[in-house]
Amino acid sequence: MKSRILSIAILVLLNNACSLDIDPFEGVTKENLAEVTNALEYATNGAYSLMKDQLPYKGVNDFRSTYARNLHQMLEYPSDNVTLSATTTDPLFAAVTREHFPAQENSTYMWYVAYKIVNTANQNIESVEEGISPSSDHLLGENYFLRAMAHFDLLRLFAKPYSHGTDNPGIILRLNSTDPDNKARATVGESYEQVVSDLEKAAALMSRANGRGVEYASKEAAWALLSRAYLYMEMNDKAIQYASDVIESPKFQLVPGEDYLNSFWNTPSSRESILIIKHTLQDDRGTGSIGSMYLTDQIGWGEIYASEPLRQLLGQHPEDVRNDLIVPQYASDGVTVETRNGIPKYFITKHSYQDGVVTLNSPHVLRLAEMYLNRAEAYAKLGQDQLALDDINVIRQRAGLSGDALYSLTNLQGASSVLGAVLQERRLELAYEGHRSIDLYRNKLDMNRNFPGVQPQEVVSWQSPRNIYYIPQDELFTNRLATQNE
């Protein structure tokens, strides 16, 4: 029976992975997957497809509901980088307002699909013996990476930061396809240890010469995610080590300032991309895409704008190319910025315009600039201030800044410390990519959301229980060992 179930599951995954030009085939089971030509690659590709495909959930098909979109809005919309201009029936409203509840649609879907990715990776890992060939080992490494990535995403959404205490409830670690439904949450410490263990295993299995493109995991992608994980764990030497490994790789380079906008609009061809969730034209979600909430350009809702404090910070240096990602919508006089409910329309284009299509984009999971910023933060926390400033100045110079606009030990651009300067630069460079809230709370810093928008006007404490989401009630109904967040 288990073999038949796996065969059906793999066929479903193959059908879902339509943009990968995969033909479904018969007779693949967990037991014979290793012997069927290309079966492991097909099944692995199916796991990637879960990140972009719209899956029916509880019999409902919602074109807006994908892993990539829900992850993005749940991480970015509660931050101080963006503002929502009106109420909406879209589940993103609960992310913006932080009015979370256990039956929240986007968090429930995220939980559901993340564990589908984990289960698919587990079945693939269990189906092929390590050491058969470099190519199969590489694919095994990709599956360890996918399991780690999905668990890490769940940790970022549903568990308190590592720095708040390793004994806090983490996530349910599912490391075997035969795990029982009833399973308790691991601690935060145990959860992070599993993530880094899987990533280190993935890096060891994947060959540097056997990468399959930036839409697939690679040794360098594992290093990059390890750098992020170790930074969150405040294991700063490790964060520096892995960030440096990626920075020194000849596979990647920071794009020059003149190509900066295009490096986001067309991430598949950017030398800065380490890992993306690739969308082709047939994957375009139209008004259900990530970019549609940020922009109206003949199509798109355009209801999420750049926040006032972020615009003010960027506006201190008009020559900063990152200003160009923000496009005001002017009235007929060409001077006055139009408003919606009194909120100026400053559209954001970071998730638009792939191949000239307004709503098409392949969002970054990992990119090179983050590695400089990860390393800079780790240097700052180790007291190596000049090295930290050197790294963030690399990012600042790429943005077109020079002279007094660069950081120095006597000029921190308004920040109160070198670490503050690093976090400020992370905000500018990684805006609209889902880092800001986590960067503040894991560093035990409050967030000031006193700016125009639908969100409550408040300073959010780094200790607020609503900085994370409720465990979905569906999990609690089926898993009597699972516990709810505060």
C-alpha positions in Angstrom: 0.0 0.0 0.0 2.8 2.4 0.9 4.5 1.8 -2.5 1.2 2.5 -4.3 0.7 5.7 -2.3 4.3 6.9 -3.1 3.8 6.1 -6.8 0.6 8.3 -6.8 2.4 11.1 -4.9 5.3 11.2 -7.3 2.9 11.3 -10.3 1.1 14.2 -8.7 4.4 16.0 -8.2 5.5 15.4 -11.8 2.2 16.8 -13.1 2.6 19.9 -10.8 6.1 20.5 -12.2 4.8 21.4 -15.6 7.3 24.2 -16.3 10.2 21.8 -16.0 9.1 19.8 -19.1 8.7 16.6 -17.2 6.7 13.7 -18.6 4.8 11.5 -16.0 5.7 7.9 -15.9 4.3 4.7 -14.4 5.7 2.2 -11.9 7.8 4.4 -9.6 7.8 3.4 -6.0 9.9 4.3 -3.0 11.6 0.9 -3.4 12.6 1.2 -7.1 13.1 4.9 -7.4 16.9 4.5 -7.6 16.6 2.1 -10.5 14.3 4.2 -12.7 16.1 6.5 -15.1 15.9 10.1 -13.9 13.3 9.3 -11.3 15.1 11.0 -8.4 15.6 14.1 -10.5 11.9 14.2 -11.4 10.8 13.7 -7.8 13.2 16.3 -6.6 11.9 18.8 -9.2 8.5 18.1 -7.9 9.5 19.3 -4.5 10.7 22.6 -6.0 7.5 23.0 -7.8 5.6 23.0 -4.5 7.1 26.4 -3.8 5.4 28.1 -6.8 2.4 26.0 -7.7 -1.0 26.8 -6.4 -2.2 23.7 -4.6 -5.8 23.0 -3.8 -6.3 23.0 0.0 -9.4 21.6 1.7 -11.0 21.5 -1.8 -10.4 25.2 -2.5 -8.3 26.6 -5.3 -7.1 30.1 -4.6 -4.9 31.5 -7.4 -3.3 33.9 -4.9 -2.2 31.2 -2.5 1.3 29.9 -3.2 4.2 29.1 -0.9 6.3 31.9 -2.3 3.6 34.6 -2.0 2.4 33.6 1.5 6.0 33.3 2.8 6.8 36.8 1.4 3.7 38.5 2.8 4.0 36.8 6.2 7.6 37.9 6.6 7.6 41.4 5.0 4.2 42.9 5.6 4.4 43.1 9.4 7.6 45.2 9.0 8.2 49.0 9.0 9.3 48.9 5.4 5.9 48.8 3.8 2.4 50.2 4.4 -1.1 48.9 3.4 -3.3 51.6 2.0 -6.8 50.1 2.8 -8.5 47.1 4.4 -8.7 44.0 2.2 -10.3 40.5 2.3 -6.9 39.0 1.3 -5.4 37.0 4.1 -2.4 39.3 3.9 -4.4 41.7 6.1 -3.7 39.6 9.1 0.0 39.8 8.4 0.0 43.6 8.1 -2.1 44.2 11.2 -0.6 41.3 13.2 -4.1 40.2 14.1 -3.2 36.5 13.9 -5.6 33.6 14.6 -5.2 29.8 14.5 -7.3 29.4 11.3 -5.4 32.1 9.4 -5.5 31.1 5.7 -2.0 32.1 4.7 -0.3 30.6 7.7 -2.3 27.4 7.4 -1.4 27.0 3.8 2.3 27.7 4.5 2.4 25.0 7.2 0.6 22.5 4.9 2.9 23.1 1.9 6.2 23.3 4.0 5.5 19.9 5.4 4.7 18.6 1.9 8.1 19.7 0.8 9.6 18.1 3.9 7.8 14.8 3.3 8.7 14.7 -0.4 12.4 15.3 0.5 12.2 12.6 3.1 10.8 10.0 0.7 13.6 11.0 -1.8 16.3 10.7 0.8 15.0 7.3 1.9 14.8 6.0 -1.6 18.4 6.3 -2.9 21.5 5.1 -1.3 24.3 7.6 -0.8 27.5 7.0 -2.8 26.0 5.5 -6.0 27.2 8.3 -8.2 28.2 12.0 -8.0 24.9 13.0 -9.7 22.7 11.0 -7.4 24.6 12.3 -4.4 24.1 15.9 -5.7 20.3 15.3 -5.9 20.3 13.8 -2.4 22.1 16.9 -1.3 19.3 19.0 -2.9 16.7 17.1 -0.9 18.6 17.6 2.4 18.7 21.3 1.5 15.0 21.4 0.7 14.1 19.8 4.0 16.4 22.3 5.9 14.9 25.2 4.0 11.3 24.3 4.7 12.0 23.6 8.4 13.9 27.0 8.6 11.0 28.8 7.0 8.7 27.3 9.5 11.0 28.4 12.3 11.1 32.0 11.1 7.3 32.1 11.1 6.2 30.0 14.0 9.0 30.0 16.6 10.7 32.7 18.7 14.2 33.6 17.6 17.1 31.5 18.7 18.5 34.5 20.7 15.4 34.6 22.8 16.1 31.2 24.3 16.9 27.8 22.9 14.4 26.0 25.2 11.4 27.8 23.7 9.0 25.6 21.5 10.3 25.2 18.0 8.7 23.3 15.2 7.7 19.7 14.6 10.8 18.1 13.0 9.7 15.5 10.5 12.8 13.5 9.5 11.1 10.3 8.2 8.2 9.8 5.8 6.9 7.3 8.3 6.8 9.7 11.3 3.5 9.4 13.3 0.9 12.1 13.0 1.3 12.7 16.7 4.6 14.3 17.4 5.7 17.0 19.8 7.4 20.2 18.8 11.2 20.2 19.2 12.8 23.1 21.1 14.2 26.0 19.2 17.7 24.8 19.9 17.0 21.3 18.6 15.2 22.7 15.5 18.1 25.0 14.5 20.6 22.1 15.1 18.7 20.0 12.7 18.6 22.7 10.1 22.3 23.3 10.2 23.0 19.5 10.3 20.9 19.0 7.1 22.6 22.0 5.4 26.1 20.8 6.2 25.1 17.3 4.9 23.7 19.0 1.7 26.9 20.9 1.2 29.0 17.8 1.6 26.9 15.9 -1.0 26.6 18.5 -3.7 29.4 18.9 -6.2 30.5 22.4 -7.1 30.7 21.3 -10.7 27.3 19.7 -10.7 25.0 22.7 -10.2 21.7 22.7 -12.2 21.1 26.4 -12.3 20.0 29.1 -9.8 16.5 27.6 -9.5 18.0 24.6 -7.9 20.0 24.2 -4.7 23.8 24.1 -4.9 26.8 23.7 -2.5 27.0 27.5 -2.5 23.3 27.8 -1.7 23.8 25.5 1.3 26.7 27.6 2.4 24.6 30.8 2.1 21.7 29.4 4.1 24.2 28.2 6.7 25.5 31.7 6.9 22.0 33.0 7.7 21.2 30.2 10.1 24.5 30.6 12.1 24.0 34.4 12.1 20.5 33.9 13.7 22.2 31.5 16.2 24.8 34.1 17.0 27.6 31.7 16.1 29.4 34.5 14.4 32.6 32.8 13.4 30.6 30.2 11.5 28.4 32.9 9.9 31.6 34.6 8.7 33.1 31.4 7.4 30.2 30.4 5.2 29.5 33.9 4.0 33.1 34.2 3.0 33.0 30.9 1.2 30.1 32.2 -1.0 31.7 35.6 -1.5 34.9 34.0 -2.7 33.2 31.7 -5.1 33.7 32.7 -8.8 30.1 31.7 -9.5 28.7 35.0 -8.2 29.4 38.7 -8.3 27.6 41.9 -7.2 26.0 43.4 -10.3 27.1 47.0 -11.1 24.8 49.8 -10.2 23.5 50.3 -13.7 22.2 46.7 -13.7 20.8 46.9 -10.2 17.1 47.1 -11.1 17.4 44.4 -13.7 19.0 42.1 -11.3 15.7 41.9 -9.4 13.4 42.1 -12.5 15.3 39.3 -14.2 16.8 37.2 -11.3 17.3 34.0 -13.4 20.1 35.8 -15.4 21.6 37.8 -12.5 25.1 37.0 -11.4 24.1 37.9 -7.9 21.4 35.2 -7.6 22.3 32.2 -5.5 18.9 30.6 -5.4 15.5 31.8 -6.7 12.0 30.4 -7.0 11.9 30.4 -10.7 8.6 31.4 -12.5 8.2 31.2 -16.2 5.4 32.9 -18.2 3.1 29.9 -17.5 3.7 30.4 -13.8 2.6 34.1 -13.9 -0.2 34.5 -11.2 -1.3 37.9 -12.6 -3.1 39.8 -9.8 -2.2 36.9 -7.5 1.6 37.5 -7.9 3.8 39.0 -5.3 4.5 42.1 -7.4 0.8 42.8 -8.0 0.3 44.1 -4.5 3.2 46.5 -4.9 2.5 48.0 -8.3 -0.2 49.1 -10.7 1.1 49.3 -14.2 -2.0 48.6 -16.3 -2.4 45.5 -14.2 -1.9 44.9 -10.4 -3.6 46.0 -7.2 -0.9 48.3 -6.1 -2.1 48.5 -2.5 1.2 48.1 -0.6 3.5 51.1 -0.7 7.0 51.9 0.6 6.7 53.2 4.1 7.4 56.9 5.0 10.4 56.1 7.3 12.0 53.9 4.7 11.6 56.6 2.0 13.0 59.2 4.3 16.1 57.0 5.0 16.7 56.4 1.3 16.0 60.0 0.5 19.0 61.2 2.5 21.0 60.2 -0.6 19.0 60.8 -3.8 21.9 59.3 -5.8 21.3 55.9 -4.1 20.1 53.6 -6.9 17.9 51.8 -4.4 15.6 54.9 -4.6 14.8 53.8 -8.2 13.0 50.7 -7.0 10.3 53.1 -5.6 8.1 54.7 -8.3 5.6 57.4 -7.2 2.4 57.7 -9.1 2.0 61.4 -10.0 -1.2 63.3 -10.6 -1.8 65.0 -13.9 0.4 68.0 -12.9 3.4 65.7 -12.8 4.4 66.9 -9.4 1.8 65.9 -6.8 2.0 62.3 -5.7 -1.5 60.7 -5.8 -2.9 59.2 -2.6 -5.2 56.3 -1.6 -7.0 57.0 1.6 -4.5 59.7 2.3 -1.5 57.5 1.8 0.9 58.5 -0.9 1.3 56.0 -3.7 4.9 55.0 -3.8 4.9 51.8 -5.7 7.7 49.2 -5.4 9.0 47.4 -8.5 11.4 44.8 -6.9 9.1 41.9 -7.7 8.0 42.9 -11.2 8.9 43.1 -14.9 10.6 39.7 -15.6 10.9 39.5 -19.4 8.9 42.7 -19.6 5.8 41.1 -18.0 4.5 43.4 -15.2 3.4 40.7 -12.8 6.0 38.1 -13.5 9.0 37.6 -11.2 11.2 34.9 -9.8 11.9 36.0 -6.2 15.3 35.5 -4.5 15.7 33.0 -1.8 19.4 33.8 -1.5 21.6 36.4 -3.1 25.2 37.6 -2.8 24.5 41.0 -1.2 23.0 39.2 1.9 26.3 37.4 2.4 28.3 40.7 2.7 25.6 41.9 5.2 25.6 38.6 7.2 29.4 38.8 7.4 29.3 42.5 8.4 26.8 41.8 11.2 28.9 38.9 12.5 32.1 41.1 12.4 30.3 43.8 14.3 29.2 41.4 17.0 32.8 40.2 17.4 34.0 43.7 17.8 35.8 43.8 14.4 34.2 47.1 13.5 36.3 48.2 10.6 35.8 44.8 8.8 32.1 45.3 9.4 32.1 48.8 7.9 34.2 47.6 4.9 31.6 45.0 4.0 28.6 47.4 4.2 30.6 50.0 2.3 30.9 47.4 -0.6 27.1 47.4 -0.7 26.9 51.1 -0.4 29.4 51.8 -3.1 27.6 49.5 -5.5 24.4 51.6 -4.8 26.3 54.6 -6.2 27.4 56.2 -2.9 30.9 57.6 -2.2 32.8 60.0 0.0 30.9 61.2 3.1 28.0 58.9 2.2 30.1 55.9 3.2 30.4 54.6 6.7 33.4 55.3 8.8 34.2 54.9 12.5 33.5 58.6 12.9 30.5 58.8 10.6 27.9 56.0 11.0 25.3 57.8 8.9 23.0 58.5 11.9 23.4 55.0 13.5 24.3 54.8 17.2 26.8 51.9 16.8 28.5 49.8 14.2 25.9 47.1 14.6 23.2 49.8 14.2 24.9 50.8 10.9 24.9 47.2 9.7 21.2 46.8 10.5 20.4 50.1 8.8 22.2 48.9 5.7 20.5 45.6 5.8 17.2 47.5 5.9 18.1 49.5 2.8 19.5 46.7 0.8 17.2 43.8 1.8 13.9 45.8 1.8 10.9 44.0 0.5 12.6 40.6 0.9 11.3 39.5 4.2 14.3 40.2 6.5 13.5 43.4 8.4 11.2 42.1 11.2 13.4 39.1 12.0 16.6 41.3 12.0 15.1 43.6 14.6 13.5 41.0 16.9 16.4 38.5 16.9 18.6 41.5 18.0 16.1 42.3 20.7 15.1 45.6 19.2 11.6 47.1 19.0 10.0 48.2 15.8 8.4 51.6 15.3 5.3 51.4 13.1 4.1 54.9 13.8 3.6 56.0 10.2 0.6 56.3 7.9 -1.1 53.1 7.0 -3.7 50.5 8.0 -1.5 48.9 10.6 -1.9 49.9 14.3 0.2 53.0 15.1 2.5 51.5 17.7 6.0 50.6 18.7 6.1 46.8 18.6 8.1 45.2 21.4 10.7 42.6 20.4 9.1 40.4 23.1 5.5 40.6 21.7 4.0 37.1 21.2 2.4 38.3 18.0 5.8 38.6 16.3 5.2 35.0 15.4 2.1 33.2 14.1 -0.2 30.7 15.7 0.3 27.0 15.0 -2.5 26.2 12.6 -5.6 24.7 14.3 -5.6 21.9 11.7 -2.3 20.6 13.1 -3.6 20.8 16.7 -6.8 18.8 15.6 -4.7 16.0 14.2 -1.7 16.1 16.4 -2.6 15.9 20.1 1.1 16.3 21.1 1.4 19.7 19.4 1.2 22.8 21.6 0.0 26.3 20.6 2.0 29.5 20.7 1.1 32.2 23.3 
